[in-house]
């Protein structure tokens, strides 16, 4: 279901388990350096001149071994801090043990590497990137290819480090795998989502109540409701303010539509809440005081598993509920929830998700190219199957609908969030046209992905 993502401490533990370690450490360095050289030749077969920028630690040792193997293969490999005149630069300055900001001399070397218009291959992790978190506090190498050892590191998958890693090639060097605190989701997680079977009715297949919409943004909850049905929910009720009901009737065929007035919404939706098995609240709801009051009441009084998105996150306080709750903020929304700057969230994504999960007692799905699902119990899953084309309006509403459908089917809330993120990304990737992709394209692609 998941692949391990290694931190610095977990890699050190894996090395310590290697037979004969630390006396056998040179064997690991030999294998690592050879793997780098092999990948350099495989990726750049026409290149003859390599500049290998080595630091003083074990990462530099890996680089020097790589240079030896490149020379044995007939290449010109120079160990230098000046990449001028080369065709490919090998970055072996800092390894996985690096954290913080590089010192001025090292930062200057990194800037020289980034300034040359040449392919850059980083050894294990781009220099300047925190391998355990993906955080960057100063200059960092912008690699085209990273050859990492044993398994992918957290910092190669979590932003901003992932944006410096380029293509990541994992080289096996003889270490044993072990559980890691952070994992990467695979499509296998979709097997945890039940499909409609012969004994099912439309209600037992998952009944979702979607609450959202306001004048001008009725399309948002319509997308959520449509996505829930395409994600195999059996019954979806779409509740919108009465003034938006006509628009919802026109846009959405399959969901049952319900109009409500702010102030009496709970009375209107009482029967829908009683027969639903999950709740999705927020898409297009607006940020008025009335809307915030409705969100608070729904979460406080309903015992349904809930996904809370978009406008429902505005002004949200930790809800007093025992039912599973999934929050789905992007960086800006999470920044408001934590009362921090959005730039801080983007620079510290793992920490931000962890803080929010603890504060709200909820599963937090932090959206992005490296969508992070963090549970209050510390479970941390990175979902990075999504293509860049998902960066368009409405796709977040689609994701909410998929999560809602999976919750309605009785899937564990953390698994529902992870599986929905994977399905959402795979559906977007399956759309034939990536340029010009719109949210409804993703809705249409969901059934094939889930099948």
C-alpha positions in Angstrom: 0.0 0.0 0.0 2.8 2.4 0.8 6.5 2.9 0.1 9.0 3.9 2.8 10.5 7.4 2.8 13.6 7.6 4.8 14.8 10.3 7.3 18.4 10.8 8.2 18.0 8.8 11.4 16.3 5.9 9.6 19.1 5.8 7.1 21.7 5.7 9.8 19.8 2.9 11.5 19.7 1.0 8.2 23.5 1.4 7.8 24.1 0.3 11.4 22.3 -3.0 10.7 24.6 -3.7 7.7 26.9 -6.7 8.6 30.2 -5.6 10.0 29.3 -1.9 10.2 31.1 0.5 10.7 34.2 -1.4 9.4 32.2 -2.4 6.3 31.2 1.2 5.5 33.7 1.4 2.7 31.8 -1.4 0.9 28.6 0.8 1.0 30.6 3.8 -0.3 32.0 1.7 -3.1 28.5 0.6 -4.2 27.1 4.1 -3.8 29.8 5.7 -5.9 29.6 3.1 -8.6 25.8 3.5 -8.8 26.2 7.2 -9.3 28.7 6.7 -12.1 26.5 4.1 -13.8 23.5 6.4 -13.7 25.6 9.3 -15.0 26.7 7.2 -18.0 23.2 5.8 -18.6 21.5 9.2 -18.4 24.2 11.2 -20.3 25.8 8.6 -22.7 27.4 11.3 -24.9 29.0 13.3 -22.1 32.8 13.0 -21.8 33.7 15.6 -19.2 32.3 15.5 -15.7 33.0 18.0 -12.9 32.6 16.2 -9.5 32.1 18.7 -6.7 33.0 16.9 -3.5 32.6 17.9 0.1 34.6 16.6 3.0 32.2 14.0 4.4 30.9 10.7 3.3 28.9 12.3 0.5 32.2 13.6 -0.9 33.6 10.1 -0.6 30.7 8.8 -2.7 31.5 11.5 -5.2 35.2 10.6 -5.3 34.4 6.9 -5.9 32.0 7.9 -8.7 34.8 10.0 -10.3 37.1 6.9 -10.2 34.5 4.8 -11.9 33.8 7.5 -14.5 37.5 7.6 -15.3 37.6 3.8 -15.6 34.8 4.1 -18.1 36.9 6.4 -20.2 35.4 9.7 -19.1 37.2 12.8 -17.9 36.1 13.2 -14.3 37.7 16.1 -12.4 37.2 16.6 -8.6 36.8 20.3 -8.4 34.6 23.1 -7.0 34.6 24.9 -10.4 32.2 23.3 -12.9 33.4 25.4 -15.8 34.3 23.4 -18.9 32.4 20.3 -18.0 29.4 18.7 -19.7 27.8 17.3 -16.6 28.2 18.4 -12.9 28.0 15.9 -10.1 27.0 17.5 -6.8 28.6 15.6 -3.9 29.0 18.5 -1.6 26.6 17.7 1.2 24.8 14.4 2.1 21.8 13.4 4.0 23.3 14.6 7.3 23.1 18.2 6.3 20.7 20.6 7.9 20.4 24.4 8.3 21.9 26.9 5.9 25.2 26.3 4.1 28.2 28.4 5.2 29.1 31.3 2.8 31.9 29.4 1.1 29.7 26.4 0.4 26.8 28.6 -0.6 29.1 30.2 -3.2 29.9 26.8 -4.6 26.2 25.9 -4.8 25.5 29.2 -6.6 28.2 28.4 -9.1 26.7 25.0 -9.8 23.2 26.5 -10.3 24.6 29.3 -12.5 26.1 27.0 -15.2 23.8 25.8 -18.0 24.7 22.2 -17.5 22.9 19.0 -16.3 23.4 18.5 -12.6 23.4 15.1 -10.9 23.1 15.2 -7.1 24.5 12.4 -4.9 21.8 11.1 -2.5 20.2 14.5 -2.0 20.7 17.9 -3.6 23.2 19.9 -1.4 21.3 22.3 0.8 18.1 20.3 1.1 17.2 18.8 4.5 16.8 15.1 3.7 14.4 14.5 6.6 11.9 17.3 5.9 12.5 18.8 2.4 13.1 22.1 4.1 15.6 24.6 2.6 17.2 27.4 4.7 19.7 28.8 2.3 21.3 28.0 -1.1 20.4 24.6 -2.5 21.5 22.8 -5.6 18.9 22.6 -8.4 19.5 19.1 -9.7 18.2 17.5 -12.9 18.8 14.0 -11.5 19.3 12.7 -8.0 20.8 9.3 -7.4 19.8 8.3 -3.9 20.7 5.2 -2.0 18.6 2.4 -0.5 15.3 4.3 -0.7 13.8 7.7 -1.4 14.4 10.3 1.3 11.6 12.4 2.7 13.2 15.5 1.4 13.2 14.3 -2.2 9.4 14.0 -2.1 8.2 16.8 0.2 8.4 20.4 -1.0 10.4 22.5 -1.4 13.1 19.9 -1.6 11.2 17.9 -4.2 11.4 20.8 -6.6 15.2 20.7 -6.4 15.6 16.9 -6.9 14.7 16.5 -10.5 14.3 12.9 -11.5 15.1 10.6 -8.6 16.8 7.2 -9.3 17.0 4.8 -6.3 20.2 2.7 -6.2 20.1 -0.5 -4.0 23.3 -0.9 -2.1 22.6 -3.9 0.1 20.7 -2.4 3.1 17.6 -4.0 4.6 14.3 -2.1 4.5 12.5 -1.2 7.8 9.4 0.7 8.7 9.6 4.5 8.4 7.7 7.3 10.1 6.7 8.9 6.7 5.5 6.8 3.8 4.5 7.4 0.2 1.1 6.2 -1.0 0.8 3.9 -4.0 -2.2 3.0 -6.1 -2.6 -0.1 -4.0 -4.3 1.9 -1.3 -7.4 2.0 -3.6 -8.0 -1.7 -2.7 -9.1 -0.5 0.7 -12.2 1.2 -0.9 -15.2 -1.2 -1.2 -17.1 -1.4 -4.4 -20.8 -1.7 -4.7 -21.8 -5.4 -4.4 -24.8 -7.5 -5.2 -26.4 -7.0 -1.7 -26.0 -3.2 -1.8 -28.7 -0.7 -2.1 -28.0 2.9 -3.0 -27.9 3.8 0.7 -25.6 1.0 1.8 -23.2 1.8 -1.0 -22.6 5.2 0.7 -24.9 8.1 1.3 -23.3 11.5 1.3 -24.7 14.9 2.3 -22.9 17.8 0.6 -23.5 21.3 2.1 -22.2 24.3 0.2 -22.9 26.9 -2.3 -23.7 30.6 -2.4 -24.6 33.0 -5.2 -21.8 32.8 -7.8 -20.2 29.7 -6.4 -22.9 27.1 -6.8 -20.7 25.1 -9.2 -18.4 24.2 -6.3 -20.8 21.9 -4.4 -22.1 20.6 -7.7 -18.6 19.4 -8.6 -18.3 17.9 -5.1 -21.6 16.0 -5.4 -20.8 14.8 -9.0 -17.4 13.6 -7.9 -18.9 11.7 -5.0 -21.2 9.8 -7.3 -18.4 9.1 -9.8 -16.4 7.8 -6.8 -19.0 5.1 -6.4 -21.2 6.7 -3.7 -24.8 5.3 -4.0 -26.8 8.3 -2.9 -25.8 12.0 -2.7 -27.9 14.9 -1.4 -26.8 18.3 -2.5 -27.9 21.0 0.0 -27.5 24.7 -1.1 -29.0 28.0 0.0 -32.5 28.3 -1.4 -31.5 31.2 -3.7 -29.0 28.8 -5.4 -31.4 25.8 -5.7 -32.5 26.6 -9.3 -28.9 26.7 -10.5 -28.1 23.5 -8.7 -31.2 21.8 -10.3 -29.9 22.8 -13.7 -26.3 21.8 -13.2 -26.7 18.5 -11.3 -29.0 15.7 -12.5 -28.2 12.8 -10.3 -28.0 14.2 -6.7 -31.1 14.9 -4.7 -31.2 18.7 -4.3 -32.3 20.5 -1.1 -32.7 24.2 -0.5 -32.1 25.7 2.9 -32.3 29.1 4.7 -29.4 30.1 6.9 -30.7 30.1 10.5 -33.0 27.1 10.0 -30.7 24.8 7.9 -30.4 22.1 10.6 -34.1 21.7 10.8 -34.4 21.5 7.0 -31.5 19.0 6.7 -32.4 16.8 9.7 -33.8 14.0 7.7 -30.9 14.1 5.2 -28.4 14.0 8.1 -30.2 11.0 9.6 -30.0 8.9 6.5 -26.5 9.9 5.4 -23.4 8.1 6.3 -21.0 11.0 5.8 -21.0 14.8 5.5 -19.0 17.1 3.1 -19.2 20.8 4.0 -17.7 24.0 2.7 -17.4 24.1 -1.1 -18.6 27.5 -2.3 -20.4 28.1 1.0 -19.0 31.7 1.5 -17.5 33.2 4.5 -20.4 35.1 6.0 -21.1 34.9 9.7 -24.2 32.8 8.9 -22.1 30.4 6.9 -19.5 30.0 9.7 -22.3 29.4 12.2 -23.8 26.7 10.0 -20.4 25.0 9.7 -20.0 25.1 13.5 -23.5 23.7 14.1 -23.1 20.9 11.6 -19.8 19.7 13.0 -20.9 20.1 16.6 -24.2 18.4 16.3 -23.6 15.7 13.7 -22.0 12.4 14.5 -21.2 11.7 10.9 -17.7 11.3 9.5 -17.0 14.7 7.8 -14.7 16.3 5.3 -14.3 20.0 5.8 -13.1 22.1 2.8 -12.8 25.5 1.3 -15.0 28.2 2.9 -15.8 25.9 5.8 -12.2 26.2 6.9 -12.4 30.0 7.2 -12.5 30.9 10.9 -12.7 27.3 11.9 -12.0 26.5 15.5 -11.2 22.9 16.8 -14.6 21.2 16.6 -15.9 19.4 19.7 -16.6 16.1 18.0 -15.6 12.5 18.3 -16.5 11.5 14.7 -13.7 11.3 12.2 -13.0 14.6 10.6 -10.8 15.4 7.5 -9.6 18.9 6.9 -8.4 19.7 3.3 -6.6 23.0 3.3 -4.1 24.4 0.8 -1.1 26.3 2.1 -3.0 29.6 2.4 -6.0 28.1 4.3 -3.7 26.2 6.6 -1.7 29.4 7.3 -5.0 31.0 8.5 -5.9 28.1 10.7 -2.4 28.2 12.4 -2.2 32.0 12.4 1.1 31.9 10.5 2.3 33.2 7.1 1.5 31.0 4.1 5.2 31.2 3.1 6.1 29.5 6.4 3.6 26.7 5.6 5.1 26.2 2.2 8.6 26.0 3.6 7.7 23.6 6.5 4.9 21.4 5.1 5.4 18.4 7.4 5.6 20.5 10.5 2.6 22.6 9.5 0.4 19.5 8.8 1.5 18.0 12.1 0.6 21.2 14.1 -2.8 21.4 12.5 -3.6 17.7 13.1 -2.7 18.1 16.7 -4.6 21.4 17.2 -7.8 20.3 15.5 -7.8 16.6 16.5 -8.4 15.9 12.8 -6.9 14.2 9.8 -5.3 17.1 7.8 -4.8 16.8 4.1 -2.4 19.5 3.0 -2.9 20.0 -0.7 0.0 20.4 -3.1 2.2 18.5 -5.6 3.3 16.5 -2.5 -0.1 16.3 -0.8 0.5 15.4 2.8 -2.0 13.4 4.9 -1.3 13.7 8.6 -3.4 12.1 11.4 -3.5 13.0 15.1 -1.8 9.7 15.9 1.2 10.8 13.9 0.5 8.7 10.7 2.1 10.7 7.8 1.5 9.8 4.2 2.7 11.6 1.1 0.6 11.4 -2.0 2.4 12.7 -5.1 0.6 11.1 -8.0 -1.0 14.4 -9.1 0.1 16.1 -12.3 0.6 19.9 -12.5 -2.6 20.1 -14.5 -4.6 19.8 -11.3 -3.6 23.4 -10.5 -6.9 24.8 -11.7 -10.1 26.0 -10.0 -12.6 23.4 -8.9 -10.3 20.4 -8.5 -10.2 20.8 -4.8 -14.0 20.5 -4.8 -13.7 17.3 -6.7 -11.2 15.9 -4.1 -13.7 16.7 -1.4 -16.4 14.7 -3.1 -14.1 11.7 -3.5 -13.1 11.8 0.2 -16.8 12.2 1.1 -17.7 9.2 -1.0 -15.0 7.0 0.6 -16.0 8.2 4.1 -19.7 7.4 3.3 -18.6 3.8 2.4 -17.2 3.4 5.8 -13.5 3.6 4.9 -11.2 4.6 7.8 -10.8 8.4 7.6 -7.0 8.4 7.1 -7.3 5.8 4.4 -10.1 7.7 2.8 -8.1 10.8 2.6 -5.0 9.0 1.2 -7.0 6.9 -1.3 -8.9 9.9 -2.5 -5.7 11.9 -3.1 -4.3 9.0 -5.1 -7.5 8.5 -7.1 -7.8 12.3 -7.7 -4.2 12.4 -9.0 -4.5 9.3 -11.2 -7.8 10.6 -12.7 -6.2 13.9 -13.6 -3.2 12.1 -15.1 -5.6 9.9 -17.2 -7.2 12.9 -18.9 -5.8 12.9 -22.5 -5.3 16.7 -22.6 -3.2 18.0 -19.7 -3.2 21.6 -21.1 -6.6 23.1 -20.5 -7.7 20.4 -18.0 -10.8 21.4 -16.0 -12.3 20.0 -12.9 -15.1 18.2 -14.6 -12.6 16.3 -16.7 -11.3 14.8 -13.5 -14.8 13.9 -12.4 -15.4 12.0 -15.7 -12.1 10.1 -15.4 -12.7 8.8 -11.9 -14.7 5.6 -12.7 -12.0 4.2 -14.9 -9.3 4.8 -12.3 -11.4 3.2 -9.6 -12.1 0.2 -11.8 
